[in-house]
Amino acid sequence: QVQLVESGGGLVQPGESLRLSCAASESIFSINAMGWYRQAPGKERELVATITNGDITNYADSVKGRFTISKNNAKNTVYLQMNSLKPEDTAVYYCNAKRLRGLWYNYWGQGTQVTVSS
């Protein structure tokens, strides 16, 4: 069971930046892919960005060029740097880990609120 703890959310104005962190309870070398998803009120959860254990990244079109996902293997932590934030980025952001051990296992953090408003 992988436990994920997010931090770094908050209230910012449009155009500002935030960095989210997701700390895993065990080595992320054992995790095939980690990522960030978000869910706005009344909407379904959507993919924001993912990074594999081979450092291959993938982004939603809506955040390309503004958000960057990265990881620090020594700290078992994944980050999401969010620049040029827009009101439509407002959502609860969830960290996700996917691990293949015969079957795919999916783990989620508790979420962190990001609000972009003037």
C-alpha positions in Angstrom: 0.0 0.0 0.0 1.6 3.3 -1.1 0.5 6.3 0.8 0.7 9.7 -0.9 0.6 13.1 0.9 0.1 16.3 -1.1 1.1 19.8 -0.1 1.5 23.2 -1.5 -2.0 24.2 -2.5 -3.5 27.6 -1.8 -5.1 30.8 -3.0 -3.3 32.7 -5.7 -4.1 35.5 -8.2 -4.2 34.8 -12.0 -0.7 34.8 -13.5 1.0 33.7 -10.3 2.7 30.4 -9.6 2.4 27.5 -7.2 4.4 24.3 -6.6 2.7 21.2 -5.4 4.5 18.3 -3.8 3.5 14.7 -3.4 5.5 12.6 -0.9 5.3 8.8 -1.2 5.6 6.5 1.7 8.1 4.2 -0.1 10.7 4.4 -2.8 9.2 5.7 -6.1 11.7 3.5 -7.9 9.1 0.7 -7.4 6.3 2.8 -8.9 5.8 2.7 -12.6 4.2 6.1 -13.0 3.2 9.0 -10.9 0.9 11.9 -11.8 -1.3 14.7 -10.9 -5.1 14.8 -11.6 -7.6 17.5 -10.7 -11.3 17.8 -10.1 -13.2 21.0 -10.3 -16.7 21.4 -8.7 -19.3 19.7 -10.8 -16.7 18.2 -13.1 -15.1 14.8 -13.5 -11.5 14.2 -12.4 -9.1 14.8 -15.2 -5.4 14.1 -15.9 -3.0 17.0 -15.5 0.4 15.5 -15.9 2.2 12.2 -15.5 5.8 11.0 -15.3 7.1 7.5 -15.6 9.9 5.8 -13.8 11.8 6.4 -17.0 11.1 10.1 -16.8 8.7 10.2 -19.7 6.2 13.0 -19.2 2.7 13.6 -20.5 0.6 16.7 -20.1 -3.0 17.7 -20.7 -3.3 20.2 -23.5 -4.7 22.8 -21.2 -1.5 23.0 -19.1 1.2 22.4 -21.7 3.8 25.1 -21.5 2.6 26.3 -18.1 2.9 23.3 -15.8 6.0 21.0 -15.3 6.0 17.7 -13.5 9.3 16.4 -12.0 10.5 14.0 -9.3 13.2 13.6 -6.8 13.9 9.9 -6.4 16.0 10.5 -3.3 13.2 12.2 -1.5 10.4 9.9 -2.9 8.6 13.1 -4.0 6.9 14.3 -7.2 6.3 17.9 -7.9 4.0 20.0 -10.1 5.3 23.5 -10.9 2.3 25.5 -12.0 3.0 28.9 -13.7 0.8 31.5 -15.3 -2.2 30.1 -13.3 -5.7 30.8 -14.6 -9.1 30.8 -12.8 -9.9 27.6 -14.8 -7.1 25.8 -13.0 -9.1 26.1 -9.8 -9.6 22.5 -8.5 -8.6 19.9 -6.0 -5.4 18.4 -7.2 -4.7 14.8 -6.5 -1.5 12.8 -6.6 -1.6 9.4 -8.2 0.7 6.4 -8.3 0.4 3.4 -10.5 2.3 0.2 -9.9 2.4 -3.0 -11.8 2.7 -6.1 -9.7 1.0 -8.7 -11.8 -2.0 -6.4 -11.8 -2.1 -2.6 -11.9 -2.5 -1.0 -8.6 -3.7 2.6 -8.3 -3.1 4.8 -5.3 -4.4 8.3 -4.5 -3.5 11.1 -2.1 -6.1 13.1 -0.2 -6.0 16.1 -2.5 -4.9 19.7 -2.1 -7.1 22.7 -3.0 -5.8 25.2 -5.6 -7.8 28.4 -6.0 -7.0 31.0 -8.6 -8.9 34.2 -8.1 -8.5 37.9 -8.1 
